[in-house]
C-alpha cells in the first residue's frame, strides 16, 4: 500500500515537471508572438501616418 502511494507521488512530480516545461514553452512562444505583433503595429502606424495627418487636418478644417 505504501509503495503505491510513493509511485503516485513520483508520477505527480513528473506531471508537474512536464506541465512546468510546457508552461515555459508557451510563455516563450507568446513573447515571440508579442514582439511580432509590436513590429507589425509599428509598421502599420508608419504606413498610415500620412492618412492620419490628412484626416486630422480635414477634421479640424470642418469646424
N, C-alpha and C positions, 0 to 999 in steps of 0.2 A: 504494500500500500504506500509506503513511504517513497519507494522508487518511482512510482507513477507520479507522485507529486513533484519530485525533483525533475523528472523529464519534462513535465509540462511547464515548469519554471524555465528550463533551458529553452524549450520551444518558444515560450513567450519572449524571452530575451532575444532570440533570433528574429522573431517577428518585429520586435521593437527596433532592432538594428536595421532591418530591411526597410521599415517604414521611415526611419530617420534618414536613411540613404536616399530613398525615393523623394522625401520632402526636400532635401538639399538639391537633388537633380531638378525638380520642378521649380524651386526657387531660382536656380541658376538660369534656367530657360526663360523664366518670367523676366528676369533682369535683362537678358539679351533682347527679348521682345520689347521691353520698355524703352531701351536705347534705340531700337529701330524705329519705334513709333515717334520718339522725340525728333530723330533725324528727319523723318517724313513730315512731321508737323512743321519743323523749321523750313524745309524745302517748300512746302505749300505756302507758308507765310511769305517767303521771299518771292515766289511766283505770283502771288495775288496782291502784293503790297501796292502796286500801281493802281489796280482796280479799287482797292480800299481807299486810297487817297482821292481818286476821282469821285467815288461815292460820297466821301465826307465833304468834298468841295461842293458837289451838287446839292447835298442835303442842307448845307449852310446857306447856299445862294437862294434856295426856295423860300427861306424865312424872310 
